[in-house]
Amino acid sequence: MKLNDHILLWNHVFIEVMDVLHKKIEKGEELRTYRLPASAFLYAVRGNARVRLDNSIHRVERFHVLHGGKGMCLSILAEEGLEYFIILYKATLVLPGRKEIAQLLEKENPFQNQYAFAPHYPLPLYDKVKLFEQEWREASGLGKLHVKALFHQFVYELVQQLYGQGVEPLKPDLVSQAVAYMREHFSRPMTLESIAEELECSTGHLSRLFKSKMHTSPIHYLGQVRADRAAELLMQTDATLQEIAERVGYPDAHSLSRSFKKYKGLLRTIQKGAGASCPEARSGYAPNDA
């Protein structure tokens, strides 16, 4: 991504600071699979650790900076202890905006990109993060305005060093993130819009990428995930259809049976194999007759 485009997008979004955390992990301790609830900067100030952000592994030492987008999975294994700050923020495009800005954001979204580097001049960043965290804990009223100003100062310094050192951000793998999100949360009510919102992208962009890579739509894939899980529960448990439906994201047994028939088409085979333990056999409910 070009520096001018990066700056242009930062100038056209509304920034909401969600949280500022100061953390310490002792040697050998681990933070496992923390899914980022918002875009985030991680700034390590002491120690070293192995940090995994989605599928990328980084060896992080003092004064390293990492950035990840909402929905990315963060894991940390401290090798000699680690002290770090996490800044969680949300960037929203100000509307009404120019069409070309929206198109650029869809193509090159710096708020979702991943990068990790050791700044050549770490102390200016440290000073800003330290003050930023202190103001966040104590701020009220006018102080909150100062927090936002400090955040922009931090971003200005960081972006300047990022491009000055020639660091190339990595675009997120939206398809892999969507797959992981659906597999993790399939029991929740879910739509294409809610998935895209979780990954901070447009529904059209997500659908195009998903169909290109997976050769199916996100919602069809979700249905397959739910049907697979329902099949497992039918074969391995004595749960009722209603219980299974609620577990895999359907409001009732009838909705489950229709979906199962669409994606599997073999519920009677499962019933036959499950015998008397099958919930339909016990209840007298035959989903293929629905």
C-alpha positions in Angstrom: 0.0 0.0 0.0 1.3 3.5 -0.9 2.0 5.9 2.0 -0.2 8.6 0.5 -3.2 6.1 0.3 -2.5 5.1 3.9 -2.6 8.7 5.1 -5.6 9.5 2.9 -7.6 6.7 4.6 -6.6 7.7 8.1 -7.8 11.3 7.3 -11.2 10.1 6.2 -12.2 7.9 9.1 -13.7 8.5 12.5 -11.5 6.9 15.2 -13.0 5.5 18.4 -10.5 4.2 21.0 -12.1 1.1 22.5 -9.5 0.2 25.2 -5.9 0.6 26.2 -4.4 -2.3 28.2 -1.0 -2.6 29.9 -0.2 -6.2 30.4 2.6 -8.4 31.8 3.1 -12.1 31.1 5.7 -14.1 33.1 8.2 -16.5 31.5 6.4 -19.6 30.2 3.0 -18.1 30.5 0.7 -18.1 27.5 -2.1 -16.1 26.0 -4.1 -18.5 23.8 -6.3 -17.7 20.9 -7.5 -14.2 21.9 -9.7 -13.0 19.0 -9.2 -9.3 18.6 -12.5 -7.5 19.2 -11.3 -4.5 17.2 -8.3 -3.3 15.2 -5.3 -3.3 17.5 -1.7 -2.1 18.0 0.5 -4.3 20.3 3.6 -2.5 21.5 6.1 -4.7 23.4 8.3 -2.7 25.8 10.3 -5.4 27.6 11.1 -9.1 27.3 10.6 -11.4 24.4 8.0 -13.8 23.2 6.7 -15.8 20.2 3.5 -14.1 18.9 1.1 -15.7 16.5 -1.3 -13.5 14.6 -3.6 -15.7 12.5 -1.2 -17.8 10.5 1.9 -15.5 10.9 4.4 -16.2 13.7 6.7 -13.3 15.0 9.5 -13.3 17.4 8.8 -10.2 19.4 11.4 -8.4 21.6 11.5 -5.1 23.3 10.1 -2.2 21.3 8.4 -4.3 18.7 5.1 -3.1 17.2 2.5 -5.4 15.8 -0.8 -4.5 14.2 -3.8 -6.7 13.5 -7.4 -6.3 12.4 -10.6 -7.1 14.0 -11.3 -10.8 14.1 -7.6 -11.9 13.9 -6.5 -14.5 16.4 -3.7 -13.5 18.8 -1.6 -16.0 20.8 1.5 -15.1 22.9 4.1 -17.5 24.4 6.4 -15.5 26.7 10.0 -16.9 26.5 11.5 -14.5 29.1 8.5 -12.6 30.2 6.8 -9.9 28.2 5.5 -6.4 29.1 3.3 -4.8 26.4 0.5 -2.4 25.7 -2.5 -3.1 23.5 -4.5 -0.3 21.9 -7.9 -1.4 20.6 -9.6 1.0 18.2 -12.4 1.2 15.6 -12.1 3.1 12.3 -15.3 4.0 10.6 -15.5 5.7 7.2 -17.2 9.1 7.6 -20.4 9.2 5.5 -21.3 10.5 3.0 -17.8 9.9 1.6 -16.4 10.0 -1.9 -16.9 6.9 -3.9 -13.2 6.5 -4.6 -12.4 6.6 -0.9 -14.8 3.7 -0.2 -13.4 1.7 -3.1 -9.8 2.3 -1.8 -10.8 1.2 1.7 -12.2 -2.0 0.3 -9.1 -2.7 -1.7 -6.5 -1.5 0.7 -7.8 -1.5 4.3 -4.9 -0.4 6.6 -7.1 -1.0 9.7 -7.3 -4.7 8.9 -3.7 -5.2 7.7 -1.1 -7.1 9.6 2.5 -6.0 10.2 5.2 -6.4 12.7 8.5 -4.5 13.0 11.1 -3.0 15.3 11.1 0.8 14.9 14.5 2.5 14.5 13.4 5.2 16.9 11.3 3.4 19.6 11.4 5.9 22.5 9.2 8.5 20.9 6.6 5.8 20.4 7.1 4.6 24.0 6.6 8.1 25.4 3.3 8.4 23.5 2.0 5.0 24.5 2.9 5.5 28.1 1.1 8.9 28.3 -1.7 7.5 26.2 -2.4 4.7 28.6 -2.2 7.0 31.6 -4.6 9.5 30.1 -7.0 6.6 29.2 -7.2 5.4 32.8 -7.7 8.9 34.2 -9.4 10.8 31.5 -12.9 12.2 31.7 -14.6 15.0 29.7 -11.9 17.1 28.0 -9.3 14.5 28.8 -11.0 12.1 26.4 -10.3 14.6 23.6 -6.7 14.5 24.6 -6.7 10.7 24.4 -7.9 10.9 20.8 -5.2 13.5 20.0 -2.5 11.3 21.6 -3.7 8.3 19.5 -3.3 10.3 16.3 0.2 11.4 17.4 1.1 7.8 18.0 -0.2 6.7 14.6 1.6 9.6 12.8 4.9 8.6 14.4 4.3 4.9 13.7 3.3 5.3 10.1 6.2 7.5 9.4 8.6 4.9 10.7 6.8 2.0 9.1 7.2 3.4 5.6 10.6 4.9 6.3 11.8 1.3 7.0 10.1 -0.2 4.0 7.8 -2.5 6.0 5.2 -4.0 3.8 1.9 -4.8 5.6 0.1 -8.1 4.9 -3.4 -8.1 3.8 -5.7 -10.3 5.9 -7.0 -13.6 4.5 -10.7 -12.7 4.7 -11.8 -16.1 3.5 -9.8 -18.0 6.2 -11.1 -15.5 8.8 -14.7 -16.0 7.6 -14.2 -19.8 7.7 -12.8 -19.7 11.2 -15.5 -17.4 12.4 -18.3 -19.6 11.1 -16.8 -22.7 12.5 -16.4 -21.1 15.9 -19.8 -19.4 16.1 -22.0 -21.6 13.9 -24.5 -22.0 16.8 -25.3 -18.2 16.7 -27.8 -16.5 14.4 -25.7 -15.4 11.5 -26.2 -13.7 8.1 -23.8 -12.6 5.4 -24.2 -9.0 6.7 -23.2 -10.0 10.2 -20.1 -12.0 9.0 -19.0 -9.1 6.8 -19.5 -6.6 9.7 -17.4 -8.8 12.0 -14.6 -8.8 9.5 -15.1 -5.1 8.7 -15.6 -5.6 4.9 -18.4 -5.3 2.5 -20.8 -8.2 1.8 -20.0 -8.0 -1.9 -16.2 -8.1 -1.4 -16.5 -11.0 1.0 -18.8 -13.0 -1.3 -16.5 -12.5 -4.3 -13.4 -13.6 -2.4 -15.2 -16.5 -0.8 -16.6 -17.9 -4.0 -13.3 -17.5 -5.8 -11.4 -19.5 -3.2 -14.1 -21.9 -1.8 -16.3 -22.3 -4.9 -19.4 -21.7 -2.8 -21.1 -18.8 -1.0 -20.4 -18.0 2.7 -24.0 -18.9 3.7 -24.0 -22.2 1.8 -20.7 -23.0 3.6 -22.3 -22.2 6.9 -25.1 -24.5 6.2 -22.7 -27.3 5.4 -20.8 -26.7 8.7 -24.1 -26.8 10.6 -25.3 -30.0 8.8 -22.0 -31.7 9.5 -22.2 -30.9 13.2 -25.9 -32.0 13.3 -24.9 -35.3 11.8 -22.3 -35.9 14.4 -24.7 -35.1 17.2 -27.4 -37.4 15.7 -24.9 -40.3 15.5 -23.1 -39.8 18.8 -25.7 -38.6 21.3 -29.3 -39.1 22.4 -30.1 -35.4 22.0 -33.5 -34.5 20.6 -33.9 -32.8 17.3 -34.9 -29.6 19.1 -31.8 -29.7 21.2 -29.6 -30.3 18.2 -31.3 -27.6 16.3 -30.6 -25.0 19.0 -27.0 -26.2 19.3 -26.2 -25.8 15.6 -28.0 -22.4 15.0 -31.6 -23.3 14.0 -34.7 -22.1 15.8 -36.5 -25.4 15.7 -36.4 -29.0 14.6 -38.4 -28.3 11.4 -35.8 -25.7 10.2 -33.0 -28.2 11.0 -34.6 -31.0 9.1 -35.2 -28.8 6.0 -31.6 -27.6 6.1 -30.2 -31.1 6.7 -32.2 -32.5 3.8 -30.7 -29.7 1.5 -27.1 -30.2 2.5 -27.0 -33.9 3.3 -30.0 -35.7 1.9 -29.4 -38.8 4.0 -31.1 -38.3 7.3 -33.0 -41.6 6.9 -29.7 -43.4 6.5 -28.5 -41.8 9.7 -31.7 -42.8 11.4 -31.4 -46.4 10.3 -27.8 -46.6 11.5 -28.6 -44.9 14.8 -31.5 -47.2 15.5 -33.5 -46.7 18.6 -31.1 -44.2 20.0 -31.9 -41.8 17.2 -34.0 -38.9 18.5 -36.4 -39.0 15.6 -37.1 -42.7 16.2 -37.9 -42.0 19.8 -40.0 -39.0 19.1 -41.8 -40.3 16.0 -40.7 -37.2 14.1 -39.5 -37.9 10.5 -37.7 -34.9 9.1 -37.7 -36.2 5.5 -41.4 -36.1 5.6 -41.5 -32.4 6.7 
